[in-house]
Amino acid sequence: MFDLDRIGGAHALDHLVDAVLEAGEIALRLYRGGAAARTERKPDRSPVTEADREVERHLRAYLDEAHPAAAFLGEESGEGAGTSDLRFVVDPIDGTRAFVRGIPTWSILLGLEAEGEPVLGVAYMPAAGDLFVGVQGHGATANGRPCRVSQVADAADAAIGHGALAQFTDEGMGPALERLAVGTDTQRGFADFANYRELLLGRLDAVVDPGVQPYDVCPAAVLVREAGGRFSDFGGAPTIHGRGFVASNGPVHDAILALLA
């Protein structure tokens, strides 16, 4: 269980959530104001907008002031050293491609690690109006109400969420994707955190997420576990430091890992 006193108590969690909600207002203003038309490309060809930069700048400024001892990792601005074993992890716009195309599945992700272990997660989908908050040992909520994963026990009956097909082929997992298609009931390509939203609400039974970074999954790992599920890398280790992850309701987890092996 994470001791919230380490970040200043329950009111500090409220302030973190408020900071994310404020970041959501910034992002929504840009989303509705034509930021997509000013999209740029990173060296890896992934898109970046002024919303990515403005949201990360807002959250980093807040965290630097409110939690100066904590380290920082952001998708856009990289790492900042700290003097404690805490590190905040930020993906300012998770789902920039959705943001650019006007699809309301993008989100703002803020996580906290303690000694490398994810212990707190906030995920906000401003355009969809969904807010998820979880703290290790304290449970997870969706829009203020407790959320729980599904109880499907057999992978053959499971509904699976996944990201872009290129994530599988880029990681050499094309054959694994075929096995997943045969070994589970249905597969749906939701976008980014939207996969985890459906898992947290009991509408999916597992998520397979290759080729992602810690800032993509830190909040999801906390939220899924606190909602009664399981989160691991493809080898079954309970980590967010790897190149691919499975999140599930728990009962189908090992079977999904076996299909991917």
SEVEX-470155 format. One record per residue: residue number from 1; x, z, y of N, C-alpha, C in turn. Coordinates in steps of 0.001 Angstrom, whole numbers, plus 500000, padded with zeros to 6 digits. Layout:
<recs>
REC, NUM, X, Z, Y, X, Z, Y, X, Z, Y
...
</recs>
This chain:
<recs>
REC, 1, 500841, 500000, 498801, 500000, 500000, 500000, 500874, 500000, 501246
REC, 2, 500546, 499129, 502181, 501314, 499084, 503419, 500790, 500132, 504385
REC, 3, 501714, 500893, 504954, 501377, 501933, 505922, 501244, 501299, 507303
REC, 4, 500025, 501223, 507804, 499799, 500598, 509107, 500500, 501330, 510239
REC, 5, 500869, 502586, 510022, 501617, 503306, 511056, 502955, 502630, 511341
REC, 6, 503428, 501814, 510409, 504698, 501114, 510617, 504603, 500084, 511738
REC, 7, 503386, 499662, 512054, 503224, 498725, 513178, 502431, 499351, 514323
REC, 8, 502187, 500665, 514232, 501487, 501343, 515318, 500075, 501772, 515002
REC, 9, 499663, 501655, 513724, 498347, 502121, 513323, 497290, 501032, 513312
REC, 10, 496059, 501454, 513000, 494955, 500499, 512873, 494678, 499761, 514176
REC, 11, 494880, 500446, 515303, 494627, 499768, 516584, 495622, 498637, 516808
REC, 12, 496847, 498781, 516257, 497830, 497703, 516383, 497387, 496480, 515588
REC, 13, 496754, 496715, 514438, 496193, 495593, 513680, 495114, 494898, 514503
REC, 14, 494277, 495677, 515150, 493244, 495087, 516015, 493872, 494221, 517102
REC, 15, 494977, 494693, 517674, 495650, 493926, 518723, 496247, 492629, 518167
REC, 16, 496778, 492696, 516936, 497292, 491481, 516302, 496176, 490450, 516136
REC, 17, 495035, 490920, 515652, 493898, 490015, 515479, 493469, 489443, 516827
REC, 18, 493439, 490283, 517854, 493074, 489800, 519192, 494039, 488716, 519665
REC, 19, 495330, 488906, 519386, 496323, 487907, 519795, 496073, 486576, 519096
REC, 20, 495695, 486637, 517826, 495387, 485407, 517092, 494121, 484753, 517640
REC, 21, 493123, 485558, 517964, 491898, 485004, 518553, 492180, 484348, 519902
REC, 22, 493043, 484969, 520700, 493433, 484364, 521976, 494167, 483045, 521743
REC, 23, 495028, 483030, 520732, 495720, 481787, 520388, 494720, 480715, 519976
REC, 24, 493657, 481145, 519301, 492614, 480204, 518915, 491930, 479570, 520106
REC, 25, 491742, 480339, 521172, 491143, 479782, 522389, 492047, 478716, 522997
REC, 26, 493350, 478989, 522987, 494310, 478000, 523487, 494220, 476722, 522663
REC, 27, 494227, 476885, 521340, 494207, 475726, 520454, 492913, 474932, 520593
REC, 28, 491788, 475630, 520688, 490509, 474934, 520823, 490436, 474127, 522116
REC, 29, 490965, 474708, 523186, 490965, 473992, 524464, 491746, 472682, 524338
REC, 30, 492880, 472738, 523677, 493695, 471539, 523505, 493064, 470576, 522500
REC, 31, 492459, 471111, 521471, 491774, 470305, 520444, 490666, 469472, 521074
REC, 32, 489924, 470118, 521962, 488799, 469436, 522612, 489228, 468628, 523831
REC, 33, 490475, 468849, 524268, 490934, 468213, 525489, 491846, 467023, 525290
REC, 34, 491931, 466530, 524062, 492674, 465300, 523835, 494123, 465473, 523450
REC, 35, 494511, 466651, 522957, 495906, 466856, 522556, 496325, 465893, 521458
REC, 36, 495371, 465466, 520634, 495698, 464551, 519540, 496321, 463258, 520047
REC, 37, 495916, 462823, 521239, 496433, 461571, 521797, 497893, 461690, 522204
REC, 38, 498381, 462924, 522272, 499770, 463152, 522690, 500624, 463649, 521526
REC, 39, 500219, 463305, 520319, 500940, 463735, 519122, 502334, 463124, 519070
REC, 40, 503302, 463940, 518672, 504667, 463479, 518456, 504998, 463605, 516971
REC, 41, 506149, 463074, 516589, 506594, 463148, 515200, 507921, 463887, 515115
REC, 42, 508009, 464785, 514140, 509267, 465462, 513862, 510172, 464513, 513074
REC, 43, 511435, 464883, 512877, 512329, 464017, 512096, 511812, 463702, 510693
REC, 44, 511038, 464628, 510098, 510495, 464374, 508764, 509180, 463604, 508800
REC, 45, 508791, 463134, 509987, 507587, 462343, 510213, 506310, 463168, 510223
REC, 46, 506392, 464468, 510069, 505190, 465290, 510177, 504796, 465400, 511645
REC, 47, 503491, 465472, 511933, 503042, 465498, 513326, 503214, 466863, 513967
REC, 48, 503392, 466863, 515278, 503423, 468100, 516055, 502730, 467814, 517385
REC, 49, 501947, 468764, 517852, 501227, 468604, 519111, 501583, 469743, 520054
REC, 50, 501132, 469604, 521296, 501365, 470694, 522241, 500643, 471960, 521806
REC, 51, 499579, 471819, 521010, 498887, 473000, 520501, 499794, 473799, 519577
REC, 52, 500543, 473116, 518705, 501499, 473814, 517842, 502457, 474648, 518689
REC, 53, 502993, 474024, 519724, 504003, 474703, 520541, 503392, 475823, 521383
REC, 54, 502242, 475567, 521994, 501630, 476570, 522869, 501158, 477790, 522084
REC, 55, 500565, 477567, 520930, 500099, 478692, 520115, 501280, 479528, 519640
REC, 56, 502332, 478878, 519163, 503492, 479656, 518709, 504140, 480397, 519870
REC, 57, 504222, 479758, 521020, 504796, 480424, 522195, 503981, 481667, 522556
REC, 58, 502665, 481551, 522526, 501786, 482687, 522842, 501992, 483828, 521852
REC, 59, 501979, 483517, 520572, 502103, 484568, 519565, 503493, 485184, 519560
REC, 60, 504507, 484360, 519750, 505859, 484914, 519754, 506068, 485825, 520952
REC, 61, 505547, 485459, 522100, 505674, 486313, 523286, 504979, 487650, 523059
REC, 62, 503792, 487606, 522452, 503081, 488854, 522166, 503876, 489714, 521187
REC, 63, 504358, 489122, 520118, 505080, 489885, 519101, 506394, 490434, 519633
REC, 64, 507096, 489660, 520448, 508352, 490139, 521029, 508124, 491378, 521884
REC, 65, 506980, 491421, 522563, 506686, 492567, 523419, 506132, 493747, 522630
REC, 66, 505204, 493472, 521717, 504519, 494552, 521001, 505314, 495082, 519819
REC, 67, 506149, 494235, 519217, 506895, 494624, 518014, 508335, 494123, 518128
REC, 68, 509087, 494632, 519096, 510417, 494077, 519375, 511427, 494257, 518249
REC, 69, 511218, 495228, 517364, 512178, 495458, 516287, 511996, 494491, 515125
REC, 70, 510850, 493850, 515043, 510556, 492968, 513915, 511223, 491610, 514094
REC, 71, 511663, 491033, 512988, 512165, 489667, 513001, 510986, 488697, 513092
REC, 72, 511308, 487417, 513252, 510269, 486407, 513465, 510657, 485122, 512750
REC, 73, 509664, 484462, 512167, 509829, 483112, 511631, 508620, 482296, 512044
REC, 74, 508876, 481204, 512765, 507799, 480312, 513174, 508106, 478889, 512770
REC, 75, 507081, 478134, 512454, 507302, 476754, 512025, 507990, 475935, 513102
REC, 76, 507645, 476153, 514361, 508175, 475316, 515428, 509462, 475849, 516039
REC, 77, 509566, 477150, 516232, 510736, 477700, 516935, 511756, 478350, 516020
REC, 78, 511472, 478413, 514733, 512457, 478926, 513796, 512519, 480438, 513739
REC, 79, 513713, 480944, 513455, 513883, 482366, 513189, 514407, 483118, 514400
REC, 80, 513995, 484386, 514473, 514524, 485317, 515454, 514878, 486605, 514749
REC, 81, 516047, 487131, 515010, 516517, 488326, 514309, 515784, 489568, 514786
REC, 82, 515700, 490557, 513914, 515123, 491850, 514246, 516045, 492964, 513806
REC, 83, 515617, 494188, 514056, 516423, 495355, 513683, 515727, 496207, 512633
REC, 84, 514598, 495739, 512110, 513894, 496465, 511055, 513727, 495548, 509855
REC, 85, 513086, 496060, 508803, 512848, 495234, 507618, 511526, 494480, 507700
REC, 86, 510916, 494479, 508877, 509664, 493758, 509081, 509937, 492376, 509676
REC, 87, 509163, 491396, 509236, 509269, 490058, 509816, 507882, 489441, 509930
REC, 88, 507537, 489017, 511136, 506299, 488281, 511350, 506543, 486801, 511081
REC, 89, 505562, 486171, 510449, 505662, 484778, 510031, 504455, 484026, 510602
REC, 90, 504719, 482952, 511344, 503647, 482261, 512071, 503648, 480763, 511768
REC, 91, 502486, 480267, 511402, 502236, 478823, 511398, 501198, 478585, 512487
REC, 92, 501603, 478037, 513627, 500698, 477988, 514780, 499475, 477103, 514568
REC, 93, 499677, 475953, 513951, 498557, 475093, 513557, 498819, 474661, 512118
REC, 94, 498190, 475339, 511200, 498288, 474956, 509791, 497249, 473866, 509559
REC, 95, 497745, 472665, 509302, 496840, 471522, 509201, 496855, 470675, 510453
REC, 96, 498054, 470391, 510957, 498150, 469585, 512178, 497535, 468204, 511986
REC, 97, 497669, 467642, 510789, 497058, 466324, 510554, 495538, 466392, 510695
REC, 98, 494936, 467466, 510214, 493493, 467639, 510397, 493165, 467809, 511879
REC, 99, 493963, 468608, 512569, 493788, 468825, 514010, 493793, 467493, 514749
REC, 100, 494772, 466654, 514435, 494931, 465371, 515125, 493744, 464446, 514865
REC, 101, 493183, 464516, 513674, 492078, 463625, 513305, 490702, 464203, 513626
REC, 102, 490681, 465385, 514234, 489403, 465975, 514602, 488657, 466621, 513455
REC, 103, 489360, 466940, 512377, 488745, 467593, 511213, 488882, 469104, 511400
REC, 104, 487801, 469863, 511359, 487844, 471273, 511766, 488337, 472245, 510703
REC, 105, 489296, 471818, 509878, 489800, 472699, 508820, 491152, 473319, 509159
REC, 106, 491698, 473028, 510317, 492992, 473588, 510704, 492851, 475078, 511024
REC, 107, 493970, 475760, 510998, 493931, 477210, 511189, 495187, 477699, 511892
REC, 108, 495121, 478947, 512317, 496268, 479666, 512872, 496599, 480786, 511893
REC, 109, 497841, 480829, 511446, 498240, 481785, 510420, 499292, 482744, 510952
REC, 110, 499049, 484029, 510756, 500021, 485061, 511110, 500153, 486014, 509931
REC, 111, 501367, 486160, 509442, 501630, 487076, 508338, 502723, 488054, 508697
REC, 112, 502834, 489093, 507893, 503887, 490091, 508065, 504507, 490378, 506714
REC, 113, 505835, 490341, 506672, 506592, 490731, 505491, 507266, 492073, 505733
REC, 114, 507359, 492881, 504689, 508167, 494098, 504693, 509151, 493975, 503544
REC, 115, 510441, 493925, 503874, 511491, 493703, 502878, 511213, 492443, 502057
REC, 116, 510726, 491408, 502715, 510490, 490132, 502058, 509171, 490014, 501326
REC, 117, 508390, 491085, 501298, 507104, 491074, 500600, 505967, 490932, 501604
REC, 118, 505049, 489986, 501386, 503921, 489848, 502310, 502990, 491049, 502226
REC, 119, 502694, 491646, 503386, 501888, 492872, 503404, 500682, 492784, 504334
REC, 120, 500623, 491766, 505167, 499522, 491641, 506126, 499304, 490165, 506405
REC, 121, 498048, 489777, 506516, 497753, 488384, 506816, 496517, 488222, 507670
REC, 122, 496624, 487364, 508667, 495488, 486980, 509503, 495420, 485455, 509490
REC, 123, 494271, 484927, 509147, 494053, 483480, 509151, 492784, 483190, 509935
REC, 124, 492918, 482382, 510963, 491785, 482084, 511844, 491592, 480584, 511913
REC, 125, 490367, 480147, 511655, 490004, 478733, 511735, 489085, 478567, 512944
REC, 126, 489648, 478332, 514132, 488848, 478347, 515361, 487706, 477336, 515379
REC, 127, 487976, 476117, 514930, 486938, 475086, 514981, 485827, 475340, 513977
REC, 128, 486148, 476044, 512900, 485149, 476375, 511884, 484515, 477738, 512128
REC, 129, 485176, 478577, 512936, 484646, 479895, 513256, 484855, 480940, 512185
REC, 130, 485876, 480776, 511334, 486129, 481720, 510248, 487401, 482518, 510497
REC, 131, 487313, 483835, 510283, 488442, 484740, 510473, 488622, 485582, 509218
REC, 132, 489836, 485556, 508665, 490180, 486339, 507481, 491292, 487315, 507842
REC, 133, 491134, 488573, 507421, 492132, 489607, 507696, 492358, 490403, 506420
REC, 134, 493620, 490615, 506067, 493942, 491406, 504885, 495199, 492217, 505087
REC, 135, 495227, 493408, 504516, 496397, 494278, 504549, 496594, 494843, 503148
REC, 136, 497821, 494816, 502677, 498133, 495316, 501341, 497594, 496732, 501142
REC, 137, 496733, 496902, 500137, 496160, 498198, 499830, 494943, 498569, 500637
REC, 138, 494554, 497707, 501582, 493423, 498001, 502460, 492282, 496993, 502319
REC, 139, 492439, 495997, 501464, 491384, 495022, 501254, 491474, 493814, 502167
REC, 140, 490548, 492894, 501960, 490487, 491652, 502737, 489059, 491413, 503193
REC, 141, 488934, 490865, 504386, 487610, 490565, 504932, 487524, 489115, 505373
REC, 142, 486319, 488589, 505295, 485982, 487272, 505830, 484908, 487478, 506871
REC, 143, 485263, 487228, 508124, 484324, 487441, 509234, 483743, 488851, 509217
REC, 144, 484625, 489815, 508922, 484251, 491222, 508980, 483638, 491788, 507723
REC, 145, 483400, 490960, 506722, 482797, 491428, 505476, 483803, 491323, 504332
REC, 146, 483810, 492278, 503400, 484741, 492208, 502271, 484572, 490907, 501500
REC, 147, 485679, 490323, 501092, 485602, 489102, 500289, 486214, 489342, 498918
REC, 148, 485664, 488669, 497909, 486118, 488800, 496534, 486187, 487411, 495900
REC, 149, 487184, 487248, 495052, 487343, 485988, 494342, 486318, 485892, 493212
REC, 150, 486257, 484714, 492589, 485300, 484462, 491516, 485700, 485199, 490237
REC, 151, 484838, 485111, 489233, 485098, 485747, 487942, 485202, 484736, 486806
REC, 152, 485343, 483464, 487108, 485491, 482445, 486061, 486708, 482782, 485203
REC, 153, 486522, 482771, 483884, 487576, 483258, 482992, 488329, 482157, 482256
REC, 154, 487772, 480979, 482160, 488359, 479899, 481366, 488783, 478762, 482295
REC, 155, 490036, 478353, 482186, 490533, 477271, 483044, 489720, 475994, 482868
REC, 156, 489178, 475778, 481681, 488381, 474575, 481443, 487114, 474557, 482289
REC, 157, 486696, 475720, 482768, 485513, 475817, 483618, 485868, 475958, 485098
REC, 158, 487146, 475906, 485415, 487604, 476265, 486761, 487541, 475096, 487734
REC, 159, 487233, 475440, 488979, 487312, 474502, 490102, 488620, 474758, 490834
REC, 160, 489402, 473705, 491012, 490753, 473820, 491549, 490839, 473131, 492903
REC, 161, 491486, 473772, 493857, 491787, 473156, 495135, 493253, 472775, 495205
REC, 162, 493540, 471678, 495867, 494932, 471242, 496017, 495104, 470547, 497351
REC, 163, 496350, 470377, 497751, 496663, 469694, 498990, 496850, 468203, 498775
REC, 164, 497652, 467592, 499645, 497873, 466150, 499594, 498521, 465742, 498276
REC, 165, 498113, 464613, 497747, 498690, 464133, 496497, 500189, 463902, 496634
REC, 166, 500635, 463522, 497830, 502064, 463307, 498047, 502869, 464586, 497860
REC, 167, 502236, 465746, 498062, 502944, 467000, 497811, 503349, 467095, 496345
REC, 168, 502517, 466592, 495454, 502835, 466614, 494030, 503905, 465582, 493692
REC, 169, 503733, 464355, 494178, 504700, 463317, 493841, 506061, 463598, 494461
REC, 170, 506080, 464144, 495676, 507355, 464468, 496316, 508118, 465539, 495543
REC, 171, 507394, 466416, 494852, 508025, 467477, 494067, 508190, 467088, 492598
REC, 172, 507945, 465815, 492283, 508080, 465352, 490900, 507021, 465912, 489972
REC, 173, 505827, 466176, 490513, 504783, 466841, 489744, 503591, 465937, 489445
REC, 174, 503807, 464622, 489470, 502712, 463720, 489142, 502117, 463984, 487767
REC, 175, 502944, 464101, 486711, 502395, 464399, 485383, 501655, 465736, 485327
REC, 176, 502144, 466728, 486064, 501465, 468025, 486085, 500083, 467898, 486708
REC, 177, 499972, 467052, 487724, 498671, 466833, 488352, 497696, 466202, 487361
REC, 178, 498200, 465291, 486536, 497343, 464683, 485517, 496879, 465726, 484505
REC, 179, 497778, 466617, 484096, 497385, 467670, 483151, 496348, 468594, 483779
REC, 180, 496512, 468864, 485057, 495554, 469715, 485764, 494173, 469057, 485782
REC, 181, 494149, 467744, 485968, 492877, 467019, 486009, 492158, 467067, 484668
REC, 182, 492923, 467027, 483589, 492330, 467045, 482252, 491947, 468462, 481826
REC, 183, 492738, 469450, 482245, 492579, 470804, 481726, 491657, 471708, 482507
REC, 184, 491110, 471222, 483627, 490198, 472041, 484430, 488901, 471272, 484674
REC, 185, 487899, 471975, 485159, 486572, 471362, 485288, 486481, 470384, 486451
REC, 186, 486978, 470796, 487607, 486892, 469927, 488783, 488060, 470206, 489704
REC, 187, 488466, 469189, 490453, 489595, 469312, 491362, 489183, 468741, 492716
REC, 188, 489474, 469476, 493767, 489077, 469046, 495105, 490260, 469171, 496062
REC, 189, 490481, 468147, 496859, 491594, 468136, 497797, 491191, 468664, 499157
REC, 190, 491057, 469960, 499273, 490820, 470563, 500579, 492130, 470576, 501366
REC, 191, 492057, 470941, 502618, 493237, 470872, 503472, 493799, 472255, 503755
REC, 192, 495084, 472447, 503443, 495837, 473584, 503962, 495139, 474919, 503665
REC, 193, 494984, 475803, 504665, 494371, 477102, 504390, 492920, 476960, 503944
REC, 194, 492286, 475838, 504239, 490901, 475646, 503798, 490769, 475800, 502290
REC, 195, 491810, 475434, 501533, 491815, 475707, 500098, 491626, 477194, 499829
REC, 196, 492417, 477995, 500521, 492383, 479441, 500290, 491073, 480052, 500783
REC, 197, 490518, 479495, 501839, 489201, 479965, 502281, 488192, 479842, 501146
REC, 198, 488171, 478697, 500488, 487206, 478493, 499408, 487479, 479423, 498232
REC, 199, 488743, 479698, 497953, 489088, 480653, 496898, 488626, 482056, 497267
REC, 200, 488868, 482461, 498502, 488498, 483800, 498955, 486988, 484000, 498978
REC, 201, 486248, 482936, 499164, 484789, 483017, 499193, 484166, 482786, 497819
REC, 202, 485009, 482631, 496789, 484509, 482492, 495431, 484006, 481118, 495075
REC, 203, 484327, 480115, 495883, 483828, 478762, 495635, 484848, 477897, 494906
REC, 204, 486099, 478293, 494920, 487138, 477745, 494058, 487668, 478880, 493188
REC, 205, 488291, 478503, 492072, 488836, 479501, 491157, 490357, 479553, 491186
REC, 206, 490981, 478511, 491722, 492441, 478499, 491862, 492839, 477452, 492892
REC, 207, 494036, 477635, 493439, 494639, 476689, 494378, 496046, 476393, 493890
REC, 208, 496409, 475122, 493864, 497762, 474698, 493508, 498376, 474066, 494750
REC, 209, 499520, 474605, 495176, 500052, 474277, 496507, 501556, 474015, 496445
REC, 210, 501983, 472811, 496039, 503417, 472511, 495987, 503979, 472092, 497339
REC, 211, 505301, 472236, 497479, 505995, 471692, 498640, 505676, 472353, 499949
REC, 212, 505458, 473663, 499950, 505112, 474363, 501183, 506143, 475445, 501495
REC, 213, 506028, 476029, 502688, 506983, 476997, 503202, 506340, 478384, 503303
REC, 214, 507155, 479445, 503462, 506584, 480796, 503579, 505539, 480928, 504675
REC, 215, 505742, 480242, 505809, 504759, 480383, 506890, 503426, 479725, 506534
REC, 216, 503418, 478833, 505533, 502169, 478215, 505095, 501320, 479152, 504239
REC, 217, 501968, 480122, 503575, 501255, 480884, 502540, 501341, 482392, 502686
REC, 218, 502097, 482896, 503645, 502249, 484355, 503760, 500899, 485063, 503901
REC, 219, 500040, 484661, 504847, 498739, 485340, 504931, 497894, 485150, 503676
REC, 220, 497920, 483952, 503108, 497108, 483676, 501923, 497487, 484578, 500763
REC, 221, 498779, 484830, 500586, 499214, 485686, 499481, 498599, 487070, 499585
REC, 222, 498608, 487630, 500788, 498021, 488959, 500999, 496515, 488911, 500789
REC, 223, 495875, 487949, 501394, 494417, 487861, 501340, 493914, 487684, 499912
REC, 224, 494546, 486794, 499165, 494105, 486537, 497795, 494259, 487786, 496937
REC, 225, 495397, 488436, 497035, 495604, 489646, 496232, 494615, 490737, 496608
REC, 226, 494380, 490902, 497896, 493462, 491956, 498334, 492005, 491622, 498012
REC, 227, 491720, 490353, 497764, 490371, 489952, 497352, 490211, 489993, 495837
REC, 228, 491218, 490510, 495136, 491140, 490664, 493694, 491803, 489577, 492895
REC, 229, 492506, 488653, 493564, 493128, 487545, 492874, 494615, 487735, 492652
REC, 230, 495262, 486642, 492317, 496695, 486652, 492003, 497363, 485507, 492747
REC, 231, 498596, 485741, 493176, 499375, 484725, 493894, 500788, 484751, 493347
REC, 232, 501325, 483579, 492986, 502687, 483523, 492449, 503294, 482153, 492712
REC, 233, 504608, 482057, 492459, 505217, 480736, 492439, 504905, 480085, 491093
REC, 234, 505409, 478867, 490886, 505081, 478141, 489661, 505685, 478783, 488419
REC, 235, 506647, 479681, 488614, 507213, 480407, 487487, 506514, 481717, 487200
REC, 236, 505505, 482044, 488004, 504761, 483286, 487810, 505274, 484457, 488605
REC, 237, 506340, 484269, 489390, 506894, 485370, 490181, 506032, 485617, 491417
REC, 238, 505785, 486884, 491765, 504924, 487203, 492915, 505664, 487094, 494239
REC, 239, 506010, 485881, 494619, 506820, 485645, 495815, 506209, 484540, 496660
REC, 240, 506566, 484532, 497946, 506189, 483409, 498816, 507413, 482565, 499155
REC, 241, 508531, 482847, 498495, 509776, 482136, 498779, 510073, 481201, 497613
REC, 242, 509635, 479969, 497752, 509811, 478967, 496718, 509319, 477638, 497248
REC, 243, 509106, 476698, 496340, 508655, 475372, 496764, 507271, 475025, 496233
REC, 244, 506585, 475989, 495680, 505235, 475718, 495220, 504591, 476967, 494669
REC, 245, 503263, 477043, 494797, 502580, 478290, 494481, 501220, 478023, 493845
REC, 246, 500783, 479015, 493084, 499432, 479036, 492539, 498762, 480308, 493020
REC, 247, 497563, 480173, 493532, 496714, 481312, 493861, 495454, 481171, 493022
REC, 248, 494943, 482285, 492526, 493781, 482183, 491646, 492947, 483449, 491686
REC, 249, 491840, 483390, 490958, 490999, 484567, 490805, 491611, 485593, 489856
REC, 250, 492680, 485229, 489163, 493343, 486122, 488219, 493187, 485684, 486781
REC, 251, 491977, 485650, 486222, 491813, 485303, 484809, 492334, 483921, 484424
REC, 252, 492268, 482945, 485321, 492698, 481587, 484956, 494159, 481322, 485320
REC, 253, 494833, 482298, 485889, 496148, 482056, 486486, 497170, 481543, 485471
REC, 254, 497334, 482254, 484373, 498363, 481866, 483405, 498080, 480496, 482806
REC, 255, 496818, 480184, 482602, 496473, 478870, 482056, 496814, 477757, 483046
REC, 256, 496613, 478008, 484327, 496979, 477012, 485342, 498490, 476831, 485381
REC, 257, 499226, 477927, 485324, 500686, 477828, 485292, 501147, 477013, 484087
REC, 258, 500509, 477215, 482944, 500888, 476483, 481737, 500629, 474990, 481893
REC, 259, 499554, 474624, 482555, 499271, 473208, 482786, 500310, 472566, 483698
REC, 260, 500884, 473360, 484592, 501862, 472836, 485548, 503280, 472807, 484996
REC, 261, 503526, 473545, 483929, 504898, 473707, 483404, 505414, 472417, 482764
</recs>
